[in-house]
Amino acid sequence: MSDHTRAPSEEPDDRPDPDLDPTSMPEMHGDLGPVLEEPPGPINWNLLTADEAEHAWLELNQWVNWLRSTYGLSTSVIPPMWHRHPELHWELSALHTHWLSAFDPQQNGSAPIGWHRDFADARQRLRDWVAASGTRLDRDRPTRQTIWPGEDEAAPIEETPIENRDEDFVAFVIADVERRRQIEHDFYASLNPDTGELA
């Protein structure tokens, strides 16, 4: 009987599902925190607060490490510096949300095969993004941008060697969180303290 049809006198079964027991899950490389307790809605990275972004980055990093290890993905699909390429982290974030929803215990039993079908499509898109971005196993460079007429010339793009991927990820997240905190601080500082409206 589902939660929706349970009689009021019945108590819910609080025993954990053995298939969802974290102690029975394979070890994740770069374990940076617990997995989400319930599937989220879509993540719009442009609108996340500092705290939301920190949590989302850590969850996504943990899942991407699990994904690349579980499926033996090469760097032509998921390179070490995916977090520094928006086209990659948006794609991986969408794939992660889709995975969480497809493997939710309340989901239809055929949902995982749908996820795997979509995963095949996503792998091809990831290969395209990686090829265009120029990021590799041992070196990285920002994705080249096309300059439209009237725009300022872009700064020269240089490759940098990847010394320690995990350290770079942590530094990247710290900088992103601090940037978002500054935006939040500036916004609240612009409010009229008496009315709460923009000054």
C-alpha positions as a Python dict, from the first residue, in 0.01 Angstrom:
ca = {
    (1, 'M'): (0, 0, 0),
    (2, 'S'): (146, 339, -96),
    (3, 'D'): (179, 638, 138),
    (4, 'H'): (-117, 796, -44),
    (5, 'T'): (-349, 504, 29),
    (6, 'R'): (-228, 405, 378),
    (7, 'A'): (-503, 395, 636),
    (8, 'P'): (-464, 662, 908),
    (9, 'S'): (-406, 395, 1173),
    (10, 'E'): (-111, 240, 993),
    (11, 'E'): (239, 354, 1083),
    (12, 'P'): (489, 413, 801),
    (13, 'D'): (769, 162, 767),
    (14, 'D'): (1073, 357, 893),
    (15, 'R'): (1323, 81, 818),
    (16, 'P'): (1579, 194, 559),
    (17, 'D'): (1562, 36, 218),
    (18, 'P'): (1867, -197, 200),
    (19, 'D'): (1920, -99, -165),
    (20, 'L'): (1960, 263, -56),
    (21, 'D'): (2186, 196, 243),
    (22, 'P'): (2492, 420, 198),
    (23, 'T'): (2716, 151, 352),
    (24, 'S'): (2632, -85, 67),
    (25, 'M'): (2706, 168, -208),
    (26, 'P'): (3039, 154, -394),
    (27, 'E'): (3303, 395, -272),
    (28, 'M'): (3302, 724, -461),
    (29, 'H'): (3628, 891, -557),
    (30, 'G'): (3653, 1235, -401),
    (31, 'D'): (3375, 1177, -148),
    (32, 'L'): (3290, 1532, -43),
    (33, 'G'): (2961, 1486, 139),
    (34, 'P'): (2632, 1299, 155),
    (35, 'V'): (2418, 1236, -147),
    (36, 'L'): (2092, 1427, -174),
    (37, 'E'): (1805, 1280, 27),
    (38, 'E'): (1550, 1342, -250),
    (39, 'P'): (1563, 1424, -619),
    (40, 'P'): (1589, 1797, -683),
    (41, 'G'): (1420, 2000, -948),
    (42, 'P'): (1630, 2145, -1229),
    (43, 'I'): (1928, 2352, -1114),
    (44, 'N'): (1968, 2698, -1261),
    (45, 'W'): (2330, 2779, -1176),
    (46, 'N'): (2272, 3146, -1258),
    (47, 'L'): (2028, 3184, -969),
    (48, 'L'): (2191, 2984, -689),
    (49, 'T'): (2282, 3156, -365),
    (50, 'A'): (2633, 3110, -228),
    (51, 'D'): (2523, 2833, 10),
    (52, 'E'): (2316, 2659, -258),
    (53, 'A'): (2604, 2674, -504),
    (54, 'E'): (2851, 2528, -256),
    (55, 'H'): (2619, 2236, -185),
    (56, 'A'): (2542, 2184, -555),
    (57, 'W'): (2910, 2189, -656),
    (58, 'L'): (3006, 1932, -394),
    (59, 'E'): (2717, 1702, -481),
    (60, 'L'): (2787, 1728, -853),
    (61, 'N'): (3159, 1666, -810),
    (62, 'Q'): (3092, 1355, -602),
    (63, 'W'): (2847, 1221, -859),
    (64, 'V'): (3071, 1297, -1158),
    (65, 'N'): (3355, 1105, -991),
    (66, 'W'): (3118, 812, -937),
    (67, 'L'): (2992, 834, -1296),
    (68, 'R'): (3335, 838, -1462),
    (69, 'S'): (3458, 548, -1246),
    (70, 'T'): (3144, 335, -1277),
    (71, 'Y'): (3120, 370, -1654),
    (72, 'G'): (3494, 389, -1727),
    (73, 'L'): (3459, 721, -1907),
    (74, 'S'): (3761, 867, -2081),
    (75, 'T'): (3874, 1228, -2062),
    (76, 'S'): (3725, 1281, -2407),
    (77, 'V'): (3385, 1254, -2229),
    (78, 'I'): (3464, 1392, -1882),
    (79, 'P'): (3798, 1571, -1843),
    (80, 'P'): (3944, 1656, -1499),
    (81, 'M'): (3872, 2029, -1534),
    (82, 'W'): (3505, 1997, -1634),
    (83, 'H'): (3416, 2238, -1354),
    (84, 'R'): (3600, 2523, -1530),
    (85, 'H'): (3394, 2484, -1848),
    (86, 'P'): (3032, 2600, -1814),
    (87, 'E'): (2921, 2400, -2117),
    (88, 'L'): (3041, 2083, -1939),
    (89, 'H'): (2913, 2155, -1592),
    (90, 'W'): (2566, 2253, -1718),
    (91, 'E'): (2544, 1931, -1921),
    (92, 'L'): (2669, 1717, -1631),
    (93, 'S'): (2438, 1894, -1387),
    (94, 'A'): (2137, 1820, -1608),
    (95, 'L'): (2247, 1457, -1642),
    (96, 'H'): (2287, 1432, -1265),
    (97, 'T'): (1939, 1568, -1198),
    (98, 'H'): (1798, 1328, -1456),
    (99, 'W'): (1982, 1038, -1286),
    (100, 'L'): (1851, 1132, -942),
    (101, 'S'): (1497, 1141, -1074),
    (102, 'A'): (1526, 820, -1278),
    (103, 'F'): (1663, 620, -984),
    (104, 'D'): (1429, 761, -722),
    (105, 'P'): (1248, 472, -543),
    (106, 'Q'): (910, 626, -631),
    (107, 'Q'): (996, 636, -1002),
    (108, 'N'): (857, 401, -1266),
    (109, 'G'): (1065, 85, -1304),
    (110, 'S'): (1150, 165, -1667),
    (111, 'A'): (1296, 508, -1583),
    (112, 'P'): (1657, 384, -1547),
    (113, 'I'): (1662, 247, -1902),
    (114, 'G'): (1535, 586, -2021),
    (115, 'W'): (1820, 750, -1834),
    (116, 'H'): (2073, 520, -2000),
    (117, 'R'): (1929, 604, -2342),
    (118, 'D'): (1962, 975, -2265),
    (119, 'F'): (2309, 913, -2120),
    (120, 'A'): (2422, 783, -2461),
    (121, 'D'): (2305, 1108, -2622),
    (122, 'A'): (2469, 1313, -2347),
    (123, 'R'): (2803, 1135, -2394),
    (124, 'Q'): (2812, 1246, -2758),
    (125, 'R'): (2733, 1604, -2659),
    (126, 'L'): (3003, 1590, -2392),
    (127, 'R'): (3256, 1470, -2651),
    (128, 'D'): (3159, 1765, -2871),
    (129, 'W'): (3197, 2011, -2580),
    (130, 'V'): (3533, 1866, -2478),
    (131, 'A'): (3667, 1876, -2835),
    (132, 'A'): (3560, 2239, -2873),
    (133, 'S'): (3689, 2347, -2531),
    (134, 'G'): (4038, 2200, -2572),
    (135, 'T'): (4063, 2073, -2215),
    (136, 'R'): (4272, 1755, -2176),
    (137, 'L'): (4389, 1509, -1912),
    (138, 'D'): (4706, 1697, -1821),
    (139, 'R'): (4637, 2054, -1936),
    (140, 'D'): (4354, 2300, -1961),
    (141, 'R'): (4264, 2625, -2129),
    (142, 'P'): (3949, 2838, -2123),
    (143, 'T'): (3696, 2763, -2395),
    (144, 'R'): (3756, 2995, -2688),
    (145, 'Q'): (3485, 3253, -2747),
    (146, 'T'): (3387, 3397, -3084),
    (147, 'I'): (3417, 3776, -3079),
    (148, 'W'): (3130, 3949, -3256),
    (149, 'P'): (3176, 4276, -3444),
    (150, 'G'): (3195, 4568, -3202),
    (151, 'E'): (3304, 4357, -2903),
    (152, 'D'): (3640, 4393, -2730),
    (153, 'E'): (3917, 4158, -2837),
    (154, 'A'): (3955, 3856, -2612),
    (155, 'A'): (4264, 3810, -2400),
    (156, 'P'): (4515, 3556, -2531),
    (157, 'I'): (4423, 3200, -2433),
    (158, 'E'): (4700, 2996, -2277),
    (159, 'E'): (4712, 2635, -2169),
    (160, 'T'): (4804, 2559, -1811),
    (161, 'P'): (4927, 2224, -1678),
    (162, 'I'): (4700, 2041, -1435),
    (163, 'E'): (4904, 1982, -1120),
    (164, 'N'): (4635, 1872, -876),
    (165, 'R'): (4277, 1850, -998),
    (166, 'D'): (4112, 1822, -656),
    (167, 'E'): (4296, 2125, -520),
    (168, 'D'): (4191, 2322, -826),
    (169, 'F'): (3829, 2217, -780),
    (170, 'V'): (3828, 2330, -416),
    (171, 'A'): (3986, 2666, -510),
    (172, 'F'): (3735, 2709, -791),
    (173, 'V'): (3436, 2641, -563),
    (174, 'I'): (3568, 2874, -292),
    (175, 'A'): (3607, 3153, -549),
    (176, 'D'): (3259, 3090, -694),
    (177, 'V'): (3098, 3090, -350),
    (178, 'E'): (3279, 3410, -250),
    (179, 'R'): (3173, 3579, -576),
    (180, 'R'): (2811, 3488, -505),
    (181, 'R'): (2839, 3607, -144),
    (182, 'Q'): (2968, 3943, -265),
    (183, 'I'): (2675, 3975, -505),
    (184, 'E'): (2434, 3894, -220),
    (185, 'H'): (2610, 4142, 10),
    (186, 'D'): (2598, 4418, -251),
    (187, 'F'): (2229, 4351, -314),
    (188, 'Y'): (2131, 4368, 52),
    (189, 'A'): (2349, 4675, 103),
    (190, 'S'): (2151, 4849, -173),
    (191, 'L'): (1820, 4801, 11),
    (192, 'N'): (1662, 5081, 209),
    (193, 'P'): (1679, 4960, 573),
    (194, 'D'): (1343, 5119, 654),
    (195, 'T'): (1138, 4997, 358),
    (196, 'G'): (1335, 4698, 229),
    (197, 'E'): (1313, 4842, -122),
    (198, 'L'): (1601, 4915, -354),
    (199, 'A'): (1756, 5249, -262),
}
